Amino acid sequence: MIKLNNLSKTFFKDGNRIEVLRGLDLVVGRGESLAVLGVSGAGKSTLIHILGTLDHPTEGELLIGGINVFKWNEKKLASFRNNNIGFVFQFNNLLPEFTALENTMLPALINGRNRREAEDKAMFLLTDVGLGHRVTHKPGELSGGEQQRVAIARALIMEPEILLADEPTGNLDTETGKKIEDTLVNLNKTKNITMIVVTHNISLAERMSCRIGLRDGKIYDVA
């Protein structure tokens, strides 16, 4: 499903060359779940941004379904991203003036989907993550864990093949984080979504089907 061939990312700052990712080779099969571990500054977030086509590598290839997606123009790449990749971040980025249902519907409406169809799908997803009774509540009326579950439902509204999560439990207490863990693991198993999770949470990492570590922009461990 996802393959990296000698992928590197370099930044230049104040005349200095900073190699954030250095020659990564990696294969993630369809329906697998992968945890990416490493200290701050190891390149984890940069990697997930490239995997999500939000950023471009300096060198190397990202193949998704056997296609080198960075050969596409930006319009085609954006369309692919919107239809095939879901994102969940540490800070859920929900719009405070919209309800849980409206926040979940947004990607589908932006994509031109029928409003009734988007609403029905959002209702189904929110119920699926245990929030069927909270659909009319705004983010400020929801707990941190409930907000993150809305973010997960929103990430799934376009039925993506790939779900990318960057520290999805990092802003939550242990008990709430465990519930988000359960939600992610269940989604991977029941919907066969290919899932890549950047996390410091060892408990979550151990529940993924495989794990890698990043250090100084290189993969140092695979399990």
Sequence and secondary structure as in RCSB ss.txt:
>XXXX:A:sequence
MIKLNNLSKTFFKDGNRIEVLRGLDLVVGRGESLAVLGVSGAGKSTLIHILGTLDHPTEGELLIGGINVFKWNEK
KLASFRNNNIGFVFQFNNLLPEFTALENTMLPALINGRNRREAEDKAMFLLTDVGLGHRVTHKPGELSGGEQQRV
AIARALIMEPEILLADEPTGNLDTETGKKIEDTLVNLNKTKNITMIVVTHNISLAERMSCRIGLRDGKIYDVA
>XXXX:A:secstr
 EEEEEEEEEEEETTEEEEEEEEEEEEE TT EEEEE  TTSSHHHHHHHHTTSS  SEEEEEETTEEGGGS HH
HHHHHHHHHEEEEESS    TTS HHHHHHHHHHHTT  HHHHHHHHHHHHHHTT TT TT  GGGS HHHHHHH
HHHHHHTT  SEEEEESTTTTS HHHHHHHHHHHHHHHHHH  EEEEE S HHHHHTSSEEEEEETTEEEEE 
